[in-house]
Amino acid sequence: MDGYIVKGRLEAEGIPVLLKGDAEGPYRMGPVHLYVARADEPRARELLDSVAVADADDDETAAVDSLNGDQPAD
C-alpha cells in the first residue's frame, strides 16, 4: 500500500507516475516499483526526502527510503 500512497503524493504534485509490481489484485501485496520521467526525478526525490524527514513513523520512512534506493536501518 505504501507504493500507492507515494504514487498519489507524487501525482498530487503534478509528477506523472507509472506503478508496476506484484501489488495487482484484490489483496495488493508484494513489491511495487514507481517510475517517473527522468526530467521529474530530481523533483520527485526532493519531495520524497521532505516526506521522509517529516514522517515520524519508522515503517513509512523505511518504505520511502527503499524507493530512494537506501537500505533501511535495523
Secondary structure as a PSIPRED ss2 file (coil, helix, strand):
# PSIPRED VFORMAT (PSIPRED V4.0)

   1 M C   1.000  0.000  0.000
   2 D H   0.000  1.000  0.000
   3 G H   0.000  1.000  0.000
   4 Y H   0.000  1.000  0.000
   5 I H   0.000  1.000  0.000
   6 V H   0.000  1.000  0.000
   7 K H   0.000  1.000  0.000
   8 G H   0.000  1.000  0.000
   9 R H   0.000  1.000  0.000
  10 L H   0.000  1.000  0.000
  11 E H   0.000  1.000  0.000
  12 A H   0.000  1.000  0.000
  13 E C   1.000  0.000  0.000
  14 G C   1.000  0.000  0.000
  15 I C   1.000  0.000  0.000
  16 P C   1.000  0.000  0.000
  17 V C   1.000  0.000  0.000
  18 L E   0.000  0.000  1.000
  19 L E   0.000  0.000  1.000
  20 K E   0.000  0.000  1.000
  21 G E   0.000  0.000  1.000
  22 D C   1.000  0.000  0.000
  23 A C   1.000  0.000  0.000
  24 E C   1.000  0.000  0.000
  25 G C   1.000  0.000  0.000
  26 P C   1.000  0.000  0.000
  27 Y C   1.000  0.000  0.000
  28 R C   1.000  0.000  0.000
  29 M C   1.000  0.000  0.000
  30 G C   1.000  0.000  0.000
  31 P C   1.000  0.000  0.000
  32 V E   0.000  0.000  1.000
  33 H E   0.000  0.000  1.000
  34 L E   0.000  0.000  1.000
  35 Y E   0.000  0.000  1.000
  36 V C   1.000  0.000  0.000
  37 A C   1.000  0.000  0.000
  38 R H   0.000  1.000  0.000
  39 A H   0.000  1.000  0.000
  40 D H   0.000  1.000  0.000
  41 E H   0.000  1.000  0.000
  42 P H   0.000  1.000  0.000
  43 R H   0.000  1.000  0.000
  44 A H   0.000  1.000  0.000
  45 R H   0.000  1.000  0.000
  46 E H   0.000  1.000  0.000
  47 L H   0.000  1.000  0.000
  48 L H   0.000  1.000  0.000
  49 D H   0.000  1.000  0.000
  50 S H   0.000  1.000  0.000
  51 V H   0.000  1.000  0.000
  52 A H   0.000  1.000  0.000
  53 V H   0.000  1.000  0.000
  54 A H   0.000  1.000  0.000
  55 D C   1.000  0.000  0.000
  56 A C   1.000  0.000  0.000
  57 D C   1.000  0.000  0.000
  58 D H   0.000  1.000  0.000
  59 D H   0.000  1.000  0.000
  60 E H   0.000  1.000  0.000
  61 T H   0.000  1.000  0.000
  62 A H   0.000  1.000  0.000
  63 A H   0.000  1.000  0.000
  64 V H   0.000  1.000  0.000
  65 D H   0.000  1.000  0.000
  66 S H   0.000  1.000  0.000
  67 L H   0.000  1.000  0.000
  68 N C   1.000  0.000  0.000
  69 G C   1.000  0.000  0.000
  70 D C   1.000  0.000  0.000
  71 Q C   1.000  0.000  0.000
  72 P C   1.000  0.000  0.000
  73 A C   1.000  0.000  0.000
  74 D C   1.000  0.000  0.000
